[in-house]
Amino acid sequence: MLQSGQAMTPSSKESSPASPPIPLHGRVLLVEDVASIQLVLATVLRQMNLEIEIAEDGLVACQIAEKSRAAGNAFDLILMDIQMPRLNGYEATRWLRQHGWRGPIVALTAHARAGDREKCLEAGCDDYIAKPMTTTGLREMLARYLGPEPLPADQPAAAETVATEPMSLFVGDLLDPIRVAALIAAFRGELSSRAERIERAAQQHDRKGLLDLTHQLKGTAGVYGFTTIAETAGSLCDRLRADDELKVLEAAVSELVQRCRQAAESPT
């Protein structure tokens, strides 16, 4: 059992697959505004033999995707984060579909509430995977679009791919343990400043800023294996979306800030 703020270690293992993983091939546009998540996902995807380009928001994603299509080298898959500045994932997906993009788009999001998958599909996404996900879950989704056998045009979207327990892309042996340790250490080093920004937003009664910060932390902490922080941030996000008064949320904010600072100071 992971303790408060503790990340999964490189030695943790997923269940061994019954057969060798399906080989993947193709070009992927990763649309993600959080640099620390970009780094992990791009590293994992490249280890899966995929060619990756990164867009930091929905507007840039639309520009890059259209440029690739005009050059006759359209991306084989777009992984589309949902909550982003300037143009969010729903808006970017709708724009691409309205302008003739026919390639697969998979929503990649920290949202995991009832109805979120339907919203992604209605916007034009073909599939949906929630953060945090396992390497196995990510690979299985990617195999639907980038495996040796193409997905039939009339096949319905896959069932919602959501981790049912705290997971991390660092579980398993895809990434080098030294690399994993360095990535986790870098994220741990960011936690104090994240805690300060969350605390400041609460003190300034900046509800939107607080929601954005906690939502971002939920997704990032989950990806990096800091499960308790991810769960605490997710609970606070839900209460903010339910319009709980900020005064009532002081204890929850304090708990999240404390967990971040404890993890930042932890040597392991």
C-alpha positions in Angstrom: 0.0 0.0 0.0 1.4 3.4 -0.9 1.7 6.0 1.8 0.7 9.6 1.6 2.5 11.3 -1.3 4.6 8.2 -2.0 5.3 7.4 -5.6 5.3 4.0 -7.2 8.9 2.8 -7.4 10.6 1.6 -10.6 10.6 -2.0 -9.1 6.8 -2.2 -9.1 5.4 -4.6 -11.6 2.2 -4.9 -13.6 0.8 -8.4 -14.2 2.7 -10.1 -17.0 0.8 -10.1 -20.3 -0.3 -13.5 -21.5 1.3 -12.8 -24.9 3.9 -10.4 -26.3 2.6 -6.9 -26.8 1.2 -6.0 -30.2 3.8 -4.0 -32.2 2.9 -0.4 -32.8 3.9 1.9 -35.6 2.9 5.4 -36.6 3.0 9.1 -36.0 1.2 10.6 -33.0 0.4 14.2 -32.2 0.4 14.5 -28.4 -1.7 17.5 -27.3 -0.9 18.3 -23.7 -0.4 21.6 -21.9 1.5 20.3 -18.8 5.2 20.0 -19.4 5.7 17.2 -16.8 3.0 15.1 -18.4 4.3 15.8 -21.9 7.7 14.5 -20.8 6.4 11.2 -19.4 3.9 10.4 -22.1 6.4 11.3 -24.9 9.0 9.1 -23.3 6.7 6.2 -23.0 5.3 6.5 -26.5 8.7 6.7 -28.0 9.7 3.6 -26.2 6.7 2.0 -27.9 8.3 2.7 -31.3 6.1 5.7 -32.1 7.1 9.0 -33.7 5.9 11.8 -31.5 5.2 15.5 -32.0 3.9 17.7 -29.1 1.3 20.5 -29.2 1.0 22.6 -26.0 -2.7 23.5 -26.5 -5.7 22.9 -28.7 -5.0 25.9 -31.0 -1.4 24.8 -31.8 -2.7 21.2 -32.2 -5.1 22.3 -35.0 -2.4 24.2 -36.7 0.1 21.3 -36.6 -2.5 18.8 -37.7 -3.6 20.9 -40.7 0.0 21.5 -41.7 0.7 17.7 -41.6 -2.3 17.0 -43.7 -1.4 19.7 -46.2 2.1 18.1 -46.5 0.5 14.7 -47.2 1.9 13.3 -44.0 -1.1 13.4 -41.6 -0.7 12.0 -38.2 -1.9 8.5 -37.6 -3.4 9.4 -34.2 -4.1 12.4 -32.1 -4.0 12.1 -28.3 -6.1 15.1 -27.2 -6.0 16.4 -23.7 -9.3 18.1 -22.7 -8.6 20.9 -20.2 -6.2 23.3 -21.9 -5.8 27.1 -22.4 -6.9 29.0 -25.5 -8.7 26.1 -27.1 -9.7 23.1 -25.1 -9.8 19.5 -26.3 -13.5 19.5 -27.1 -13.2 22.7 -29.1 -10.1 21.6 -30.9 -11.7 18.2 -31.8 -14.8 19.9 -33.1 -12.7 22.3 -35.2 -10.7 19.4 -36.7 -13.8 17.4 -37.6 -15.5 20.4 -39.1 -12.5 21.0 -41.3 -12.4 17.4 -42.6 -10.0 15.6 -40.2 -10.9 11.9 -40.5 -8.1 10.3 -38.5 -8.6 8.9 -35.0 -8.6 11.3 -32.0 -8.5 9.9 -28.5 -9.3 12.0 -25.5 -6.6 12.0 -22.9 -7.9 13.5 -19.7 -7.9 13.6 -15.9 -11.7 13.8 -16.1 -13.3 10.5 -15.0 -16.8 11.4 -14.0 -20.1 10.0 -15.3 -20.9 11.5 -18.7 -17.3 12.6 -19.5 -16.7 9.8 -22.1 -20.0 10.7 -23.8 -18.9 14.4 -24.0 -15.7 13.4 -25.6 -17.4 11.1 -28.2 -20.0 13.8 -29.0 -17.2 16.3 -29.7 -15.8 13.9 -32.3 -13.3 11.8 -30.4 -13.1 8.1 -31.3 -12.1 6.9 -27.9 -11.3 8.0 -24.3 -8.6 7.1 -21.8 -8.4 8.7 -18.4 -5.3 9.7 -16.4 -3.8 7.9 -14.6 -3.5 4.9 -16.9 -1.2 1.9 -17.0 1.3 1.2 -19.7 -0.8 -1.9 -20.5 -4.0 0.1 -20.8 -2.3 2.7 -22.9 -0.8 0.1 -25.2 -4.1 -1.7 -25.6 -5.8 1.5 -26.7 -3.0 2.4 -29.1 -3.1 -1.0 -30.6 -6.6 -0.3 -31.8 -5.3 2.4 -34.1 -1.6 1.8 -34.6 -1.4 -2.0 -34.5 -0.7 -4.2 -37.5 -4.4 -4.7 -38.3 -6.4 -1.4 -38.9 -9.6 -0.7 -37.0 -12.6 -1.4 -39.1 -14.4 1.8 -40.1 -17.7 0.7 -38.7 -16.4 -0.6 -35.4 -17.8 1.3 -32.5 -15.6 3.1 -30.0 -14.0 1.0 -27.3 -15.4 0.8 -23.9 -14.2 3.6 -21.6 -10.6 2.9 -20.6 -10.2 4.1 -17.0 -7.9 2.9 -14.3 -10.0 1.2 -11.5 -7.2 1.6 -9.0 -4.2 4.0 -8.6 -1.8 3.3 -11.4 1.2 4.8 -13.0 3.0 4.7 -16.4 6.1 3.9 -14.4 4.8 0.5 -13.4 6.4 -2.3 -15.4 9.8 -2.5 -17.2 9.2 -0.3 -20.3 11.3 2.6 -18.9 14.8 2.3 -17.5 14.7 2.5 -13.7 17.3 5.2 -13.5 15.3 7.3 -16.0 12.1 6.7 -13.9 13.9 7.8 -10.7 15.1 11.0 -12.3 11.6 11.8 -13.6 10.0 11.2 -10.2 12.7 13.3 -8.5 12.0 16.2 -10.9 8.3 16.0 -10.2 8.8 15.9 -6.5 11.0 19.0 -6.8 7.9 20.9 -8.3 5.5 20.0 -5.5 6.5 22.9 -3.2 5.8 25.5 -5.8 2.6 23.8 -6.8 1.5 23.8 -3.1 2.3 27.6 -2.9 0.2 28.4 -6.0 -2.8 26.3 -4.7 -2.6 28.0 -1.3 -2.3 31.5 -2.9 -5.3 30.9 -5.1 -7.4 29.8 -2.1 -6.3 32.9 -0.1 -7.2 35.2 -3.0 -10.6 33.4 -3.4 -9.7 32.6 -7.0 -12.1 29.7 -7.5 -11.3 29.2 -11.2 -7.5 29.3 -10.6 -7.9 26.9 -7.7 -9.9 24.5 -9.8 -7.4 24.6 -12.7 -4.4 24.0 -10.4 -6.0 21.1 -8.5 -7.3 19.5 -11.7 -3.8 19.7 -13.2 -2.2 18.3 -10.1 -4.7 15.4 -10.1 -3.7 14.3 -13.5 0.0 14.9 -13.1 0.3 13.3 -9.7 -1.6 10.3 -11.0 0.7 9.9 -14.0 3.8 10.1 -11.7 2.3 7.6 -9.3 1.7 9.9 -6.3 -1.7 8.3 -5.7 -2.7 9.9 -2.5 -2.0 13.4 -3.8 -4.0 12.6 -7.0 -7.0 11.4 -4.9 -6.9 14.4 -2.6 -6.7 16.8 -5.5 -9.5 14.9 -7.3 -11.8 15.1 -4.3 -11.1 18.9 -4.0 -11.9 19.3 -7.7 -15.2 17.5 -7.3 -16.2 19.8 -4.4 -15.2 22.9 -6.4 -17.3 21.8 -9.3 -20.2 21.2 -6.9 -19.9 24.9 -5.9 -18.9 24.2 -2.3 -18.1 27.5 -0.6 -14.3 28.2 -0.5 -14.6 28.8 3.3 -15.9 25.3 3.7 -13.0 23.9 1.6 -10.2 25.5 3.7 -9.5 22.1 5.4 -9.4 20.2 2.1 -7.0 22.8 0.6 -4.8 22.6 3.7 -4.7 18.8 3.4 -3.7 18.9 -0.2 -1.0 21.5 0.4 0.4 19.6 3.3 0.5 16.3 1.3 2.4 18.1 -1.5 4.9 19.6 1.0 5.4 16.3 2.8 6.1 14.5 -0.6 8.5 17.3 -1.6 10.5 16.8 1.6 10.5 13.0 1.5 13.9 11.6 0.5 12.3 8.6 -1.2 
